[in-house]
């Protein structure tokens, strides 16, 4: 049963402005999106503004693929990319809310016998995360295997900052920025959970890294970090879905895969990429060092490098804290008590209807 304190917190939250925004995410985001499309297709006077929300900006070149005979545009970064990111913050809010309400929640009750309102919401949240991270990871891997830095970390930095982007890559990176900004929005309109400040710190650092890396043309290493994070989050979301659905054995198996992926990728591969950046980035980007008085597209100083290394280190510190919590769950699984979510409310597993 929920404690009196927990019930009181929920009562106060339900009367708040944030709860109203949370309950009306679909109509609010739908209205904004429909208004944007309406203006774009019916009012040519607004077309120069609305097109920035709907289409990639700052095409700089075209390359021809000899195998297919097709032309592919190349892009550079632009301040107008902020419009495209803003569009996807709204679009992802709409898509997340629609899928949670009309797809994942019905699946929870009809096929997984989840009847608690709170548990259905948690199942729907993790289902959305599972779907998004799966698509993002697959998309990221496809981009990676066709990239010049596939299995070659040195090429992440060689030639910096002259890195033109294909439409597919620019779309991938800007949507990723939109997703993480949308995560901050959702985190702050929903009722706070016990790990709120850890999650908020994680999201802020992630946004600083991904936005900063885009501005400074460090999006190649950003791409690698995104793939590492997405792959592990697929396992985490899958394990939580199975837990809320009551498949305890399958949850424990998925948790094992998650634990292995977390250790290997977020502490092994991640720290190798971190060490490579620390030890070799300045040497590999020697031609891009700031020259006093020179006009340069982008240039680096030790302070810039140290800033990004500090953010990467901060993200790893949060990951280590979570690793400690994960190991507590692992001990329970080994003891036969089953995996439980240490990063949610204490009453997440209530089976009674709210």
Buried (B, 14 or more C-beta within 10 A) or exposed (E): EBEEEBEEBBEEBEEEEEBEBBEEBBEBBBEBBEEBEEBBEEEEEBBEBBEBBEBBBBBEEEEEEEEEEEEEBBBBBBEBBBBBBBBBBBBBBBBBBBBBBEBBBEBBBEEBEBEBBBBBBBBBBBBBBBBBBBEBBBBBEEBBEEBEBEEEBEBBBBBBBEBBBBBEBBBBBBBBBBBBBBBBBBBBBBBBBEBEEBBBBBBBBBBBBBBBBBEBBBBBBBBBBBBBBBBBBBBBBBBBBBBBBEBBEBBBBBBBBBBEBBBBBBBEBBBEBBEBBBEBBBEBBEEBEBEEEEEEEBBBEEEBBEBBBEBBBBBBEBBEBBBEBBEEBBEBBEEEEBBBBBBBBEBBBBEEEE
